[in-house]
Amino acid sequence: MEGISSDKDAKGRQRVNHVTVFERPGLHEFLQKTSEFADLILFTAGLEGYAKPLVDRIDAHNRFCRRLYRPSTVTT
């Protein structure tokens, strides 16, 4: 597994805190194959400023047609 971390925030500024993500084996192959016949939509409860730099690294080929962050949720 390869760890992904981001030292920048969503606006490209240096960040103090670090986040490491371990990708599941086969993630990129899965995204490539499923994007051939389905619209991929990413949903995360994370805020865009936190999640976007990591999603940008995971989705380097822009296979997600939409990215939904915490503001897209509905409070119940």
MMTF fields as JSON, N, C-alpha, C and O atoms, coordinates in Angstrom:
{
  "mmtfVersion": "1.0.0",
  "mmtfProducer": "UNKNOWN",
  "numBonds": 303,
  "numAtoms": 304,
  "numGroups": 76,
  "numChains": 1,
  "numModels": 1,
  "chainsPerModel": [1],
  "groupsPerChain": [76],
  "chainIdList": ["A"],
  "bondAtomList": [4, 2, 8, 6, 12, 10, 16, 14, 20, 18, 24, 22, 28, 26, 32, 30, 36, 34, 40, 38, 44, 42, 48, 46, 52, 50, 56, 54, 60, 58, 64, 62, 68, 66, 72, 70, 76, 74, 80, 78, 84, 82, 88, 86, 92, 90, 96, 94, 100, 98, 104, 102, 108, 106, 112, 110, 116, 114, 120, 118, 124, 122, 128, 126, 132, 130, 136, 134, 140, 138, 144, 142, 148, 146, 152, 150, 156, 154, 160, 158, 164, 162, 168, 166, 172, 170, 176, 174, 180, 178, 184, 182, 188, 186, 192, 190, 196, 194, 200, 198, 204, 202, 208, 206, 212, 210, 216, 214, 220, 218, 224, 222, 228, 226, 232, 230, 236, 234, 240, 238, 244, 242, 248, 246, 252, 250, 256, 254, 260, 258, 264, 262, 268, 266, 272, 270, 276, 274, 280, 278, 284, 282, 288, 286, 292, 290, 296, 294, 300, 298],
  "bondOrderList": [1, 1, 1, 1, 1, 1, 1, 1, 1, 1, 1, 1, 1, 1, 1, 1, 1, 1, 1, 1, 1, 1, 1, 1, 1, 1, 1, 1, 1, 1, 1, 1, 1, 1, 1, 1, 1, 1, 1, 1, 1, 1, 1, 1, 1, 1, 1, 1, 1, 1, 1, 1, 1, 1, 1, 1, 1, 1, 1, 1, 1, 1, 1, 1, 1, 1, 1, 1, 1, 1, 1, 1, 1, 1, 1],
  "groupList": [{"groupName": "MET", "atomNameList": ["N", "CA", "C", "O"], "elementList": ["N", "C", "C", "O"], "formalChargeList": [0, 0, 0, 0], "bondAtomList": [1, 0, 2, 1, 3, 2], "bondOrderList": [1, 1, 2], "singleLetterCode": "M", "chemCompType": "L-PEPTIDE LINKING"}, {"groupName": "GLU", "atomNameList": ["N", "CA", "C", "O"], "elementList": ["N", "C", "C", "O"], "formalChargeList": [0, 0, 0, 0], "bondAtomList": [1, 0, 2, 1, 3, 2], "bondOrderList": [1, 1, 2], "singleLetterCode": "E", "chemCompType": "L-PEPTIDE LINKING"}, {"groupName": "GLY", "atomNameList": ["N", "CA", "C", "O"], "elementList": ["N", "C", "C", "O"], "formalChargeList": [0, 0, 0, 0], "bondAtomList": [1, 0, 2, 1, 3, 2], "bondOrderList": [1, 1, 2], "singleLetterCode": "G", "chemCompType": "PEPTIDE LINKING"}, {"groupName": "ILE", "atomNameList": ["N", "CA", "C", "O"], "elementList": ["N", "C", "C", "O"], "formalChargeList": [0, 0, 0, 0], "bondAtomList": [1, 0, 2, 1, 3, 2], "bondOrderList": [1, 1, 2], "singleLetterCode": "I", "chemCompType": "L-PEPTIDE LINKING"}, {"groupName": "SER", "atomNameList": ["N", "CA", "C", "O"], "elementList": ["N", "C", "C", "O"], "formalChargeList": [0, 0, 0, 0], "bondAtomList": [1, 0, 2, 1, 3, 2], "bondOrderList": [1, 1, 2], "singleLetterCode": "S", "chemCompType": "L-PEPTIDE LINKING"}, {"groupName": "ASP", "atomNameList": ["N", "CA", "C", "O"], "elementList": ["N", "C", "C", "O"], "formalChargeList": [0, 0, 0, 0], "bondAtomList": [1, 0, 2, 1, 3, 2], "bondOrderList": [1, 1, 2], "singleLetterCode": "D", "chemCompType": "L-PEPTIDE LINKING"}, {"groupName": "LYS", "atomNameList": ["N", "CA", "C", "O"], "elementList": ["N", "C", "C", "O"], "formalChargeList": [0, 0, 0, 0], "bondAtomList": [1, 0, 2, 1, 3, 2], "bondOrderList": [1, 1, 2], "singleLetterCode": "K", "chemCompType": "L-PEPTIDE LINKING"}, {"groupName": "ALA", "atomNameList": ["N", "CA", "C", "O"], "elementList": ["N", "C", "C", "O"], "formalChargeList": [0, 0, 0, 0], "bondAtomList": [1, 0, 2, 1, 3, 2], "bondOrderList": [1, 1, 2], "singleLetterCode": "A", "chemCompType": "L-PEPTIDE LINKING"}, {"groupName": "ARG", "atomNameList": ["N", "CA", "C", "O"], "elementList": ["N", "C", "C", "O"], "formalChargeList": [0, 0, 0, 0], "bondAtomList": [1, 0, 2, 1, 3, 2], "bondOrderList": [1, 1, 2], "singleLetterCode": "R", "chemCompType": "L-PEPTIDE LINKING"}, {"groupName": "GLN", "atomNameList": ["N", "CA", "C", "O"], "elementList": ["N", "C", "C", "O"], "formalChargeList": [0, 0, 0, 0], "bondAtomList": [1, 0, 2, 1, 3, 2], "bondOrderList": [1, 1, 2], "singleLetterCode": "Q", "chemCompType": "L-PEPTIDE LINKING"}, {"groupName": "VAL", "atomNameList": ["N", "CA", "C", "O"], "elementList": ["N", "C", "C", "O"], "formalChargeList": [0, 0, 0, 0], "bondAtomList": [1, 0, 2, 1, 3, 2], "bondOrderList": [1, 1, 2], "singleLetterCode": "V", "chemCompType": "L-PEPTIDE LINKING"}, {"groupName": "ASN", "atomNameList": ["N", "CA", "C", "O"], "elementList": ["N", "C", "C", "O"], "formalChargeList": [0, 0, 0, 0], "bondAtomList": [1, 0, 2, 1, 3, 2], "bondOrderList": [1, 1, 2], "singleLetterCode": "N", "chemCompType": "L-PEPTIDE LINKING"}, {"groupName": "HIS", "atomNameList": ["N", "CA", "C", "O"], "elementList": ["N", "C", "C", "O"], "formalChargeList": [0, 0, 0, 0], "bondAtomList": [1, 0, 2, 1, 3, 2], "bondOrderList": [1, 1, 2], "singleLetterCode": "H", "chemCompType": "L-PEPTIDE LINKING"}, {"groupName": "THR", "atomNameList": ["N", "CA", "C", "O"], "elementList": ["N", "C", "C", "O"], "formalChargeList": [0, 0, 0, 0], "bondAtomList": [1, 0, 2, 1, 3, 2], "bondOrderList": [1, 1, 2], "singleLetterCode": "T", "chemCompType": "L-PEPTIDE LINKING"}, {"groupName": "PHE", "atomNameList": ["N", "CA", "C", "O"], "elementList": ["N", "C", "C", "O"], "formalChargeList": [0, 0, 0, 0], "bondAtomList": [1, 0, 2, 1, 3, 2], "bondOrderList": [1, 1, 2], "singleLetterCode": "F", "chemCompType": "L-PEPTIDE LINKING"}, {"groupName": "PRO", "atomNameList": ["N", "CA", "C", "O"], "elementList": ["N", "C", "C", "O"], "formalChargeList": [0, 0, 0, 0], "bondAtomList": [1, 0, 2, 1, 3, 2], "bondOrderList": [1, 1, 2], "singleLetterCode": "P", "chemCompType": "L-PEPTIDE LINKING"}, {"groupName": "LEU", "atomNameList": ["N", "CA", "C", "O"], "elementList": ["N", "C", "C", "O"], "formalChargeList": [0, 0, 0, 0], "bondAtomList": [1, 0, 2, 1, 3, 2], "bondOrderList": [1, 1, 2], "singleLetterCode": "L", "chemCompType": "L-PEPTIDE LINKING"}, {"groupName": "TYR", "atomNameList": ["N", "CA", "C", "O"], "elementList": ["N", "C", "C", "O"], "formalChargeList": [0, 0, 0, 0], "bondAtomList": [1, 0, 2, 1, 3, 2], "bondOrderList": [1, 1, 2], "singleLetterCode": "Y", "chemCompType": "L-PEPTIDE LINKING"}, {"groupName": "CYS", "atomNameList": ["N", "CA", "C", "O"], "elementList": ["N", "C", "C", "O"], "formalChargeList": [0, 0, 0, 0], "bondAtomList": [1, 0, 2, 1, 3, 2], "bondOrderList": [1, 1, 2], "singleLetterCode": "C", "chemCompType": "L-PEPTIDE LINKING"}],
  "groupTypeList": [0, 1, 2, 3, 4, 4, 5, 6, 5, 7, 6, 2, 8, 9, 8, 10, 11, 12, 10, 13, 10, 14, 1, 8, 15, 2, 16, 12, 1, 14, 16, 9, 6, 13, 4, 1, 14, 7, 5, 16, 3, 16, 14, 13, 7, 2, 16, 1, 2, 17, 7, 6, 15, 16, 10, 5, 8, 3, 5, 7, 12, 11, 8, 14, 18, 8, 8, 16, 17, 8, 15, 4, 13, 10, 13, 13],
  "groupIdList": [1, 2, 3, 4, 5, 6, 7, 8, 9, 10, 11, 12, 13, 14, 15, 16, 17, 18, 19, 20, 21, 22, 23, 24, 25, 26, 27, 28, 29, 30, 31, 32, 33, 34, 35, 36, 37, 38, 39, 40, 41, 42, 43, 44, 45, 46, 47, 48, 49, 50, 51, 52, 53, 54, 55, 56, 57, 58, 59, 60, 61, 62, 63, 64, 65, 66, 67, 68, 69, 70, 71, 72, 73, 74, 75, 76],
  "secStructList": [7, 7, 3, 3, 3, 7, 1, 5, 7, 6, 6, 1, 7, 5, 7, 1, 1, 7, 7, 3, 3, 3, 7, 7, 6, 6, 2, 2, 2, 2, 2, 2, 2, 2, 6, 6, 6, 1, 7, 3, 3, 3, 3, 7, 1, 1, 7, 2, 2, 2, 2, 2, 2, 2, 2, 2, 2, 2, 6, 6, 6, 7, 7, 3, 3, 3, 3, 3, 7, 4, 4, 4, 1, 7, 7, 7],
  "xCoordList": [0.838, 0.0, 0.876, 1.923, 0.421, 1.144, 0.386, -0.828, 1.087, 0.47, 0.45, 1.396, -0.611, -0.732, -0.881, -1.685, -0.128, -0.292, -0.231, 0.309, -0.779, -0.822, -0.281, -0.698, 0.65, 1.206, 0.56, 0.95, -0.417, -1.042, -2.535, -3.144, -3.109, -4.555, -5.17, -4.456, -6.493, -7.193, -6.743, -6.899, -6.186, -5.735, -4.23, -3.655, -3.593, -2.174, -1.248, -0.03, -1.801, -0.97, -0.407, -0.996, 0.735, 1.373, 0.491, -0.106, 0.409, -0.383, 0.521, 1.63, 0.021, 0.779, 0.42, 1.301, -0.865, -1.29, -1.125, -1.178, -0.927, -0.728, -1.741, -2.098, -2.195, -3.121, -2.505, -1.996, -2.548, -2.05, -3.208, -3.987, -3.319, -4.378, -3.719, -2.788, -4.19, -3.712, -4.771, -5.907, -4.394, -5.334, -5.499, -4.554, -6.703, -6.944, -6.238, -6.212, -5.672, -5.073, -6.128, -7.252, -5.775, -6.701, -7.594, -8.435, -7.438, -8.311, -8.301, -9.361, -7.123, -7.042, -7.593, -8.222, -7.365, -7.928, -9.446, -10.141, -9.959, -11.408, -12.016, -13.021, -11.414, -11.932, -11.883, -12.816, -10.795, -10.655, -11.725, -12.38, -11.911, -12.887, -14.318, -15.096, -14.678, -16.065, -16.396, -17.548, -15.408, -15.683, -15.987, -16.477, -15.704, -16.01, -17.505, -17.983, -18.256, -19.682, -20.586, -21.803, -20.009, -20.825, -20.29, -19.103, -21.189, -20.777, -20.357, -21.154, -19.12, -18.61, -18.796, -18.399, -19.404, -19.63, -18.987, -19.271, -18.129, -17.463, -18.256, -18.623, -18.517, -19.144, -18.267, -17.836, -18.004, -17.298, -17.945, -18.4, -17.978, -18.492, -17.427, -17.679, -16.241, -15.177, -15.438, -16.157, -14.847, -14.945, -14.031, -13.002, -14.403, -13.656, -12.191, -11.304, -11.936, -10.564, -9.661, -8.461, -10.239, -9.489, -9.409, -8.343, -10.526, -10.615, -10.104, -9.554, -10.272, -9.941, -8.499, -8.287, -7.495, -6.117, -5.874, -5.109, -6.517, -6.359, -7.102, -6.581, -8.315, -9.087, -8.383, -8.395, -7.775, -7.024, -5.907, -5.636, -5.267, -4.19, -4.756, -4.192, -5.86, -6.472, -7.057, -6.961, -7.661, -8.364, -7.577, -8.108, -6.33, -5.464, -5.963, -5.608, -6.783, -7.29, -8.707, -9.346, -9.204, -10.541, -11.641, -12.428, -11.69, -12.712, -14.046, -15.09, -14.02, -15.268, -15.925, -15.295, -17.196, -17.893, -18.405, -18.664, -18.551, -18.954, -18.259, -17.969, -17.998, -17.428, -18.332, -18.544, -18.851, -19.756, -19.09, -18.609, -19.072, -18.44, -19.516, -20.705, -19.122, -20.05, -21.215, -22.341, -21.011, -22.153, -23.258, -24.379, -22.95, -23.96, -24.871, -25.832, -24.585, -25.418, -26.633, -26.665, -27.613, -28.833, -28.899, -28.746, -29.122, -29.266, -30.64, -31.647, -30.684, -31.978, -32.21, -33.246],
  "yCoordList": [-1.183, 0.0, 1.237, 1.29, 2.213, 3.477, 4.511, 4.654, 5.219, 6.287, 7.571, 7.864, 8.331, 9.626, 10.67, 10.503, 11.726, 12.81, 14.128, 14.211, 15.14, 16.458, 17.495, 17.552, 18.314, 19.393, 20.731, 21.753, 20.744, 21.987, 21.955, 20.889, 23.141, 23.209, 23.376, 23.335, 23.563, 23.647, 24.832, 24.81, 25.866, 27.044, 27.015, 28.012, 25.884, 25.741, 26.28, 26.276, 26.746, 27.261, 26.104, 25.025, 26.357, 25.355, 25.051, 25.959, 23.78, 23.382, 22.86, 22.389, 22.954, 22.466, 21.013, 20.2, 20.681, 19.313, 18.432, 18.919, 17.144, 16.197, 15.068, 14.65, 14.584, 13.465, 12.421, 12.753, 11.169, 10.085, 9.158, 8.792, 8.782, 7.895, 6.671, 6.798, 5.505, 4.279, 3.807, 3.532, 3.715, 3.288, 1.774, 1.035, 1.337, -0.096, -0.607, 0.081, -1.798, -2.374, -2.489, -2.918, -2.114, -2.199, -0.986, -0.972, 0.037, 1.213, 1.847, 2.106, 2.097, 2.81, 1.968, 2.504, 0.667, -0.217, -0.23, -0.218, -0.253, -0.225, 1.056, 1.007, 2.202, 3.479, 3.529, 4.011, 3.033, 3.059, 2.196, 2.64, 0.984, 0.064, 0.555, 0.561, 0.966, 1.38, 2.69, 2.915, 3.552, 4.82, 4.605, 5.517, 3.417, 3.114, 2.919, 3.103, 2.544, 2.279, 2.953, 2.766, 3.731, 4.379, 5.774, 6.048, 6.652, 7.973, 7.821, 7.403, 8.156, 8.031, 9.346, 10.407, 9.261, 10.433, 10.154, 9.14, 11.053, 10.913, 11.683, 12.839, 11.04, 11.726, 11.54, 10.427, 12.625, 12.562, 13.548, 14.619, 13.173, 14.079, 15.092, 15.96, 14.981, 15.937, 17.273, 17.359, 18.305, 19.631, 19.69, 19.015, 20.49, 20.545, 20.928, 20.348, 21.891, 22.325, 21.221, 21.21, 20.295, 19.159, 18.025, 17.44, 17.713, 16.521, 16.715, 15.781, 17.898, 18.104, 17.76, 17.077, 18.194, 17.834, 16.324, 15.834, 15.592, 14.139, 13.497, 12.588, 13.964, 13.425, 13.733, 12.906, 14.906, 15.249, 14.239, 13.885, 13.782, 12.791, 11.417, 10.71, 11.041, 9.739, 9.706, 8.693, 10.809, 10.882, 11.737, 12.703, 11.385, 12.172, 12.194, 13.096, 11.21, 11.143, 11.693, 11.52, 12.358, 12.981, 12.018, 12.323, 10.877, 9.884, 10.172, 9.701, 10.945, 11.307, 12.442, 13.468, 12.263, 13.335, 14.393, 15.528, 14.03, 14.997, 14.653, 13.492, 15.689, 15.526, 16.275, 17.479, 15.569, 16.17, 16.152, 15.117, 17.313, 17.465, 17.725, 17.737, 17.928, 18.062, 19.023, 18.694, 20.189, 21.081, 20.47, 20.978, 19.385, 18.73, 17.814, 17.27, 17.633, 16.767, 17.538, 18.769, 16.795, 17.39, 17.062, 15.903, 18.05, 17.827, 17.246, 17.753, 16.178, 15.577, 15.648, 15.193],
  "zCoordList": [0.0, 0.0, 0.0, 0.645, -0.733, -0.787, 0.03, -0.115, 0.875, 1.655, 0.852, 0.121, 0.983, 0.323, 1.408, 2.325, 1.318, 2.271, 1.528, 0.425, 2.133, 1.507, 2.478, 3.635, 2.001, 2.811, 2.488, 3.053, 1.593, 1.14, 1.448, 1.532, 1.615, 1.759, 0.371, -0.631, 0.306, -0.972, -1.817, -3.037, -1.19, -1.935, -2.187, -2.623, -1.917, -2.189, -1.117, -1.298, 0.002, 1.095, 1.914, 1.989, 2.518, 3.371, 4.582, 5.162, 4.962, 6.123, 7.219, 6.969, 8.431, 9.575, 9.861, 10.139, 9.794, 10.078, 8.834, 7.705, 9.058, 7.964, 8.082, 9.184, 6.943, 6.891, 5.972, 4.901, 6.386, 5.549, 5.221, 6.101, 3.964, 3.491, 2.876, 2.081, 3.234, 2.612, 1.632, 2.016, 0.373, -0.664, -0.625, -0.35, -0.902, -1.021, -2.277, -3.297, -2.206, -3.415, -4.515, -4.255, -5.726, -6.854, -7.026, -7.925, -6.191, -6.266, -7.647, -8.217, -8.19, -9.47, -10.621, -11.533, -10.584, -11.606, -11.506, -12.521, -10.279, -10.067, -10.629, -11.338, -10.316, -10.819, -12.339, -12.981, -12.913, -14.371, -15.028, -15.972, -14.551, -15.158, -14.968, -15.922, -13.756, -13.527, -14.235, -14.604, -14.43, -15.125, -16.602, -17.267, -17.124, -18.523, -18.755, -19.874, -17.702, -17.896, -16.86, -16.89, -15.95, -14.918, -14.631, -14.803, -14.189, -13.717, -12.258, -11.418, -11.963, -10.601, -9.863, -10.345, -8.686, -7.843, -6.494, -5.856, -6.071, -4.784, -3.737, -3.951, -2.608, -1.487, -0.271, 0.032, 0.424, 1.697, 2.66, 2.26, 3.927, 4.95, 5.359, 6.195, 4.771, 5.057, 4.39, 3.395, 4.949, 4.337, 3.121, 3.079, 2.137, 0.885, 1.093, 0.466, 1.961, 2.191, 2.707, 2.433, 3.453, 3.987, 2.965, 2.769, 2.317, 1.479, 0.052, -0.532, -0.516, -1.925, -2.282, -3.284, -1.518, -1.893, -1.922, -2.753, -1.025, -1.014, -2.174, -2.82, -2.441, -3.559, -4.88, -5.792, -4.99, -6.203, -6.453, -7.6, -5.399, -5.557, -5.911, -6.745, -5.287, -5.556, -6.964, -7.657, -7.383, -8.668, -9.665, -10.213, -9.893, -10.776, -12.222, -12.981, -12.611, -13.989, -14.12, -15.157, -13.071, -13.077, -13.509, -14.406, -12.876, -13.208, -12.513, -12.963, -11.417, -10.741, -11.505, -11.763, -11.869, -12.585, -11.611, -12.01, -10.338, -9.301, -8.01, -7.722, -7.239, -5.9, -4.933, -5.073, -3.974, -3.0, -1.63, -1.169, -0.991, 0.317, 1.374, 1.052, 2.604, 3.728, 3.47, 3.843, 2.854, 2.632, 1.762, 1.741, 1.047, 0.211, 1.012, 0.467, 2.3, 3.125, 3.634, 3.616, 4.08, 4.619, 6.104, 6.489, 6.923, 8.353, 8.631, 8.135, 9.426, 9.766, 11.253, 11.738]
}
